[in-house]
Structures are given as C-alpha cells and as structure tokens.
Amino acid sequence: QVQLVESGGGLVQPGGSLRLSCAASGFSVSSYAMTWYRQAPGKERELVAASTSAGVVWHYADSVKGRFTISRDNAKNPVYLQMNSLTPEDTAVYYCKTIVRLLEVWGQGTLVTVSS
C-alpha cells in the first residue's frame, strides 16, 4: 500500500523552529518529486515547497522563502521541511504529497501551531 505519513508538528512560539518529516511506505521517495502543502483555518490549501526526485528545489511560496527548507536524502526515506523563524501566520495543517503511478498520494497531515 502506497502511503505517506507526516510527523514533527506541534506547538511552537513565534520565532521558533520545527522540522517536519514525511515518511513513505510502499514506494521509494527517491523516484518521485515531493511537495509540501499547508492549509490554515478558513483558507485554501497552498503549495509551500517542492523538489524533484533528484532533490532539486523548484518552488517555495513567497511567504516562506528564506525561512523554510525542503530537503531529502534519497539514501533514506523521509523528506523534510525545516521551518525557521515561525510566525502565527504559519499556523496550519501541513501535508506532504506526491504522485505515484498517476495517482495523488497525500499524507494525513500534521498540525503546526505558532503561538505564544
């Protein structure tokens, strides 16, 4: 079964950092482009960061440039989203997503809350 599972979310103070992980089962992430999305309360889901199967980053949302980093080690499973200098506007459920054999595969999401 093809599956993605996110982890690493939680409550963090403004200015803090978190690292999200996206682990795959049923396929190897090294063969697929990977993306991170987020959905804040009352807002549409937005693309946050994306990388090719080789790890080349091709997109960051303007709101996270310079603060978030998508990375992957194709020798290992997880794809990461390092988030620094977090603000309350980063509060959202974060999802990783890929396309495997023409099918979209989403994780269940991990909640990030930025609050003092």
N, C-alpha and C positions, 0 to 999 in steps of 0.2 A: 504494500500500500504506500502510495506516494504521500508524504506528509511533511509539513513544516511546523516547527514549534519554537515560538519566541520565549525568551526569558530575560530577566535583568531589569524589568521595570520596578517602579516603586515611588516612594515619596522622597523628594529632594528639595533642598532650599534653593532659592534663587542664587545663581552664580555657581551652583554645584555641577557635578558631572555624573553621568551614568554611562554604562556600556551595555547595550542590548546585544543579545545573541540570537541567532536564527539557526536552528539545527534541522537538518534534513534527514528523512528516512525513506528508504525505498528508491533512492536515486543519489547520484553524486553531484554535489553543488559545483564541482569543478567543470562540469559540462554545460552549465546554464548561466545565463545572465540572472542577476538577482537585484531586487529592488526593495526599498523600504518606503512604506506609506504611513501616514498618520491621519487620524480622524479626531478632531476636537469636538466637544459637545456642541450640537447645533450647527456644525459645519460639514462641508463635504470632505470626503477623503482626498488627501493630496499626496502627490509623489514627493518624497523627501530626498531620496538619494538612489542612485542606480549605478551598477557596474556590470561590465561584460563578463563573460565566462573566464576571461583571462585576467580579470581584476582591474581592467581599465575603467576608471570612473567617468561616466559621461553626463551625469546630471546631479546637481544639488539645487534644491529650492532656494530662491534668493534669501528667504528668511533664515536659512541655516548655514549659508556659506561662511566659511571661516570658523565655524563652531562645531559642525558635525563632520564626522569622517566615516565613510563606509569602507570596510576592508574585508579581506578574505585571505585565508591561507588554504590554497587548494590541496595541500597535503593533509589538511584536517577538515573537519566537517563544517563548523559554524561559519556563518557570515556575521560580521559585527557592525554595529552602529555606535561609534563613540560620540557622545554628546557632551559638550563642554559649555560653560557659561550659560546654563539653562535659565530661562525666564518663564514666568507664569504662562506666557503665550505658547510655550512648548507643551503644555499640558494636553495630553491626547492619548488615545489608544494607538499604539504603534504595531504595524503589521509588516511582515516580510512576504514577498510574493515572487513567484517565478512562473514560467510556462514550460511545462513538461509534455512533450508529445502533443502539442497544440492545446493542451488544457491548462487553464489558470489554476495554480495551486497557492492558496493563502494559508497563513498560519491563523491561530485563534486570536492573536493579538496580546500585547502586554501593556498594561496601563502605566503611564508616566504622569505623575502629579508633581508640579513645581509650585511650592507654596511655603511661606514662612509660618 
